[in-house]
Amino acid sequence: MTPYDAILSALDALRLHKLRSALTMLGIIIGVGAVIAMIAVGGGAREMVVAQIRSLGANLLVVIPGNVTQGGVRLGFGAASTLTEDDAAAIAKEVAIVQVTAPFMRGGAQIVAGGQNWATVVYGVDLGWFDAREWEVESGRLFEPEEIARGMQVALIGETVAKNLFGTADPLRETIRVRNVPFTVIGVMAKKGQSTFGQDQDDVVLLPLAAARQRVLGRNLANARAVGSIYVKVREGESLTQAEEEVKALLRQRHRLQPHQEDDFSVRNLAEISATREASARTLALLLAAVAGVSLAVGGIGIMNIMLVSVTERTREIGLRVAVGARPRDIRRQFLIEAASLAAIGGLVGVAIGVAAAYVIANAAGWPLLIETRAIVLAVAFSGLVGVFFGWYPALRASRLDPIEALRHT
C-alpha cells in the first residue's frame, strides 16, 4: 500500500463515521483554539501596554509628595507639598545620568470657551515637561522660555479638549477661561491616547507653571516655588534603579531628613509598572497554556480510545488486508495516518475558532490583534504530532493482529 492509498483509506474511514470523528476532534479543537486565542490576545495586550508606557515617556521616574508628620500626627500621602522647583533643578544638576527634570502641578477645572464648557485636567508645566513626556504639538507652537519665566496667560490644549470646546473650528488664538482666568490658546497637542491607568491623556490643558501656580492651582501654597510632582527622565541606556537611588539620596539630603525619618516623598519607576503588568499578562498566558495543554491531552486520549475501538471494529478488515499481502508496517501506517488526520483536521478547525475568538475578545477589550503565521503552523503541526503520539499504540496493536484470528472475528 502506497502512502497515498493509506491517506485515502484513512480519510474514507473518517468519512464513514462523521459524528464520532467530530466528537473525537473536540478536545484538539478546544486546545488549538485556546493556544491561538492566547497568543493573539496576549500579544495584542502586551503591545497595548508597551504603547501606553511609551506614551508616558521613556526612561521615566515620577517623584511625588510622601507622608508628612506634624505634631506627631501623620497627615498621609500627598497631604502637603514637599517638592519644589529647586528640587527639580538640583536633580538635573547633580544626578549625572538624568537627562531632564520636569516639575509640574495638576488639578481639575471647568474650562469655558464662548458658549461651551468642559471639565478637564489642568497642568502647570515648564519646557522640560515636553521633553520628559516626548510630546509635541500638532498645530501651533510650544511655550516660549519668556512665557514660562513670566507666567504669561497662554495655554496648550489636548485633542479631546479642542474637540469639545471648539468642534471643527481652529482653536488657535482663541481665549479660554480656566477658573475665570483668561488664557490664549497657542497650540494643540498631538494625540496621545489612553494611559496605562485608562485615563484620556488628550483631555488636558497645559499652562505655564508659574501662571498655573499663581492664578489657577496653587493659591493656598505656603511655598511660592512648590510643585505637585517632578518627572525625571533618565538618559538612554542608563539604569533607572541607579537613578532612583541617587534621586532619593539627594532629596533626603535637601529636605534635611535624619536617618530615622521616613521619606517625605516617593519615587515611582514606570518601568516597574510595565514589568508588573507584563508579569500579569504572562501569568494569564500560562493559565491559558495549561488549559490548552489539558485540552490537547484529553483530545489525544480521545483519539487513542476511538482508534482502539476502530481496531476492534475492523479486525476482520485487517485480517483480509494481511491475507492479500499487506505488511504489518502498512497496517501501522494506515492507522497512524488516520489518527494524525483526525488531529490535524481538528487543529485546522481549532485555528479558525481561535482566530474568531481572538478577534471578538480584542474588539471587546479595545486591544490590537496580533496573529502570527508561525503560531498557526506550529499549532497545526503540534496537533498532528499529538495524533501520531496517541495513535501509535492502536496502530501497533492493529499491525500485530494474527491474520487467521482476525479473519475468524465477527
FENQUITA-V693607 format. One record per backbone hydrogen bond with DSSP energy under -1.0 kcal/mol. CO is the residue of the C=O (numbers start at 1). NH is the residue of the N-H. E is the energy in kcal/mol with one decimal. If there is no record, write none. Layout:
# FENQUITA-V693607
co->[CO CO]
nh->[NH NH]
e->[E E]
This chain:
# FENQUITA-V693607
co->[2 3 4 5 6 7 8 9 10 11 12 17 18 19 20 21 25 26 27 28 29 30 31 32 33 34 35 36 37 38 39 40 40 41 42 43 44 45 46 47 48 49 50 51 59 60 61 62 63 64 68 70 73 76 83 84 85 86 87 88 89 90 91 95 97 100 102 104 104 105 107 109 110 111 112 113 116 118 120 121 122 123 124 125 126 128 129 130 136 139 144 145 146 147 152 153 155 156 157 158 159 160 161 162 163 166 171 174 176 177 178 181 183 184 185 186 187 188 188 193 195 199 200 202 202 204 205 206 207 208 209 210 211 212 212 218 223 225 229 230 231 232 233 233 235 239 240 241 242 243 244 245 246 247 248 249 250 251 252 253 258 264 266 268 269 270 271 272 273 274 275 276 277 278 279 280 281 282 283 284 285 286 287 288 289 290 291 292 293 294 295 296 297 298 299 300 301 302 303 304 305 306 307 308 309 310 312 314 315 316 317 318 319 320 321 322 327 328 329 330 331 332 333 334 335 336 337 338 339 340 341 342 343 344 345 346 347 348 349 350 351 352 353 354 355 356 357 358 359 360 361 362 362 372 373 374 375 376 377 378 379 380 381 382 383 384 385 386 387 391 392 393 394 395 398 402 403 404]
nh->[6 7 8 9 10 11 12 13 14 15 16 21 22 23 24 25 29 30 31 32 33 34 35 36 37 38 39 40 41 42 43 44 370 45 46 47 48 49 50 51 52 53 54 55 234 270 232 268 230 266 75 73 70 79 227 88 89 90 91 92 93 94 95 98 235 233 231 228 229 124 122 120 179 118 177 116 113 111 109 205 107 207 105 209 129 132 133 135 190 188 148 149 150 152 154 184 186 206 189 162 163 164 165 166 167 169 174 185 183 112 181 178 176 155 173 141 157 138 139 201 198 195 203 161 204 158 123 156 125 212 213 214 215 216 217 221 226 85 104 63 102 61 99 100 238 243 244 245 246 247 248 249 250 251 252 253 254 255 257 256 261 66 64 62 273 274 275 276 277 278 279 280 281 282 283 284 285 286 287 288 289 290 291 292 293 294 295 296 297 298 299 300 301 302 303 304 305 306 307 308 309 310 311 312 313 314 315 318 319 320 321 322 323 324 326 325 331 332 333 334 335 336 337 338 339 340 341 342 343 344 345 346 347 348 349 350 351 352 353 354 355 356 357 358 359 360 361 362 363 364 365 366 367 376 377 378 379 380 381 382 383 384 385 386 387 388 389 390 391 395 396 397 398 399 401 406 407 408]
e->[-2.4 -2.3 -2.3 -2.5 -2.3 -2.6 -2.2 -2.0 -1.9 -2.3 -1.7 -2.5 -2.6 -2.5 -2.1 -1.9 -2.9 -2.6 -2.4 -2.9 -2.5 -2.4 -2.0 -2.6 -2.5 -2.5 -2.5 -2.6 -2.7 -2.4 -2.3 -2.0 -1.2 -2.7 -2.3 -2.2 -2.1 -2.3 -2.7 -2.5 -2.4 -2.7 -2.6 -1.8 -3.0 -1.6 -2.9 -2.9 -2.4 -2.9 -3.7 -1.7 -2.6 -1.6 -2.4 -1.5 -2.4 -2.4 -2.2 -2.2 -1.8 -2.9 -2.0 -1.7 -3.0 -2.8 -2.3 -1.3 -2.2 -2.4 -3.6 -2.5 -1.2 -2.4 -2.9 -2.3 -2.9 -3.2 -2.1 -2.3 -1.7 -3.2 -1.8 -2.2 -1.3 -2.6 -2.3 -2.0 -2.7 -2.6 -1.8 -2.7 -2.5 -2.0 -1.9 -2.0 -2.8 -3.6 -2.6 -2.5 -2.4 -2.1 -2.3 -2.4 -1.2 -2.2 -2.2 -3.0 -2.9 -2.0 -1.3 -2.9 -2.9 -2.6 -3.2 -1.8 -2.0 -3.2 -1.7 -2.1 -1.8 -2.3 -1.3 -1.1 -1.4 -2.7 -3.0 -2.5 -2.8 -2.7 -2.5 -2.5 -2.4 -1.4 -4.1 -1.3 -1.6 -2.1 -2.6 -3.2 -2.7 -2.7 -2.9 -1.4 -2.0 -2.0 -2.6 -2.1 -2.3 -2.6 -2.2 -2.3 -2.3 -2.5 -2.3 -1.8 -2.6 -2.4 -2.4 -1.1 -1.9 -2.2 -3.0 -2.4 -1.2 -2.1 -2.5 -2.5 -2.2 -2.5 -2.4 -2.0 -2.2 -2.4 -2.3 -2.2 -2.2 -2.7 -2.1 -2.4 -2.5 -2.4 -2.2 -2.7 -2.8 -2.6 -2.4 -2.5 -2.5 -2.8 -2.7 -2.6 -2.5 -2.4 -2.2 -2.4 -2.6 -2.5 -2.7 -2.3 -2.2 -2.6 -2.4 -2.0 -2.6 -2.1 -1.1 -2.6 -2.3 -2.4 -2.3 -2.4 -2.3 -1.6 -2.9 -1.4 -1.9 -2.8 -2.5 -2.2 -2.0 -2.2 -2.7 -1.9 -2.3 -2.9 -2.6 -2.1 -2.1 -3.0 -2.7 -2.1 -2.2 -2.3 -2.4 -2.4 -2.2 -1.9 -2.3 -2.9 -2.7 -2.1 -2.6 -2.6 -2.3 -2.1 -2.6 -2.8 -2.2 -2.3 -2.4 -1.4 -1.9 -1.6 -2.5 -2.6 -2.3 -2.3 -2.6 -2.9 -2.1 -2.0 -2.1 -2.3 -1.9 -2.1 -2.9 -2.7 -1.5 -2.1 -2.8 -2.7 -2.3 -2.2 -1.2 -2.7 -2.1 -1.2]
